Amino acid sequence: MSDSDNTRGGVSRDQAEEAVRTLLRWAGEDPQREGLLDTPKRVAKAYGDWFSGYQRDPREYLARTFEEVAGYDELIVLRDIEYESHCEHHMAPIIGRVHVGYLPDGKVVGISKLARVVDAYARRFQVQEKMTAQIAQCIQDVLQPRGVGVVVEGAHECMTTRGVHKRGVSMVTSKMLGAFREDARTRAEFLRFIEAGGKR
């Protein structure tokens, strides 16, 4: 493993693993117990995956666009993009779906790139409201479409597994920019597309 793989944010992998051992002891466990011996390594590896969004620039995914679209300038919607994130307040999972729509202005992007933008922001410590705005603003800034709409649904484990212990609750946030904010018809069409997805 190279030094760059071993150190992130000035913290070595050994230090990260020791922090996990400290939490295990604080929880009342013995990190030297057989079943927990490899847990610090596993947790550090999992963090590398869960928070890989810090190593990515979401804007780069939108750099390659296509202009040969035969003049297509109507709504494009990618719905039901599944995501996994973690709340920055309790470090508990947030799991849900994102719906993205935009009105192109002469250029479009491959649909997998929109999903990658979602993933890059989700794989960071997040507040759902912030993540919603970040996704929308990134698409607006790079593609410069006539408008962007983003709706995020999320189930927050910090609410279901601790605190009020309320299961089956999901949070919905939205961010509308350009035509999606200014034109009620465009916004309504986008929301109809999303509803159609939910009725499949």
PyMOL commands that set and color helices and strands:
alter all, ss='L'
color gray80, all
select helices_A, chain A and resi 3-6+13-27+34-36+39-50+52-55+58-61+111-122+128-143+157-160+179-182+184-198
alter helices_A, ss='H'
color red, helices_A
select strands_A, chain A and resi 7-8+11-12+65-66+76-87+93-103+108-109+125-126+147-156+171-178
alter strands_A, ss='S'
color yellow, strands_A
deselect
rebuild
show_as cartoon
